[in-house]
Amino acid sequence: MVLVYAEATNGQFKKMAHEVVVYGKKTADVLGTECHALVLGDASGAEDLGRFGASKVHQLKSPNLEKFDAAVYTVAVAEAAKKLGATVIVLSHNSTGKSICGRLAARLEAGSVPGANAIPMMKDGFFTVRKPVFSGKAFADVQLLTDVKIISVAGNSIPVEELGQGGTTVEALDITLPEPRTKVVKHQVATGRVPLPEAELVVSGGRGLKGPENWGVVEDLAEALGATTACSRPVADSDWRPHHEHVGQTGVAIRPNLYIAAGISGAIQHLAGVNNSKTIVVINKDADAPFFKAADYGVVGDLFEVLPRLTEAVKKY
Ligand code: FAD
C-alpha cells in the first residue's frame, strides 16, 4: 500500500497536499496497490482526499502534534506506516517533508528519493523514481531497492486531478507519540500570499531594483496578478528582502506557471532555481543579460517604466 502524508496547514489542505495524494494514487496504480492518506492532527475536509485518489484516510490526533516537531512527526508517520503495512511513503518536498524525509528513511531503514518530479515507473524490473540533479540540468533515475521506499515530491511537479470520489471514510489511528523536545516560541506568518514552492505566479526582483525602498513596483504587479514575490540572492543577503524569498541554487527552487524577473541578470545559480518555470518573462535594461537566453518573453527596458505599465495593463483585465 502507498501511504501519503497529506499535510494540513492550520487545519486546511493546500494544493500541495492534493498533489501528493494524486502522486500517491498514480504510484499505487504502477504497483497495482491502494493509496491511503495519512492526516496528522485536526483538519477539515479529510474525507475529501478521496477525490484525489485516496481510498482510505487515516487520522492521528494528539496534543503532541499541535506544533510541528520533526522528531514527533517522524515517529507519527513511521509508526502509521508500520501499523498499516505501507511499502511506499509519499510526502511533499516542502519544509515539513524535507525535515522528516531523511529521519524517516533512517528510522525505517528505507531508501528515499527527496524532490522527485515524476511518477515512479517500473524499469528493468526495479521501482525507479526520477529527480532533477545538478541544479536541474539533468535527471537521475533512482532505483529504490529497500522493502519500504520514501519519496518526497517537488511542488507543481504534477497537475492536481480528480481521480476518485469524495466522502472517503476517515479512520482514527491510535499511536502513542513522544513529547516534543522543542518548543515553538513564536510563529510568524511571513506573508499572506501563497508560499513560494506552491506559487503558480511569481514576480521577482534583483539588484536592478537598486534598494528596498523601490520594491513597490514589484509588490504592485504581484498584487494585481495575485502572485507571490521573490528575489535574487544578493537582494536577500543585503536585507532588502527576507531570506525566504530568495530563489535559486541556494534558495527555494520553484516551478510556477509564470515567473517574471525584473532587474535580475540571470546568473547560472539563479537559473538553477527557476528554470523549471513554465513561462519566463525577463525585464532587463541590458539586452545582453544572460537571462534573456532562458526567457520565453523578454522586454529590454527600464524596469521602473515597464513594471508600472504591466501592472496597469493587468488591472484593466
Ligand atoms: P546583478 O548581477 O547585479 O544584476 C542586476 C541586473 O539588473 C543586471 O542584469 C542589470 O542589467 C539589471 N538592471 C539594472 N538596473 C535596471 C533597470 N533599471 N531596469 C532593468 N534592469 C536593470 N543568486 C541567486 O539569485 N540565487 C541563488 O540561489 C544563488 N546561489 C549562489 C550560490 C553560489 C555558490 C554563488 C557563488 C552565487 C550564487 N548566487 C545566487 C549569486 C549569483 O551568482 C548572482 O551573483 C546573482 O544571482 C546576481 O543577482 P542579480 O541578478 O539580482 O544582480
Residues whose N, C-alpha, C, O or C-beta is under 5 A from the ligand:
A	BS01	FAD	G206 R207 G208 C231 S232 R233 P234 V247 G248 Q249 T250 G251 G263 I264 S265 G266 A267 Q269 H270 I283 N284 K285 D286 A289 G301 D302 L303 F304
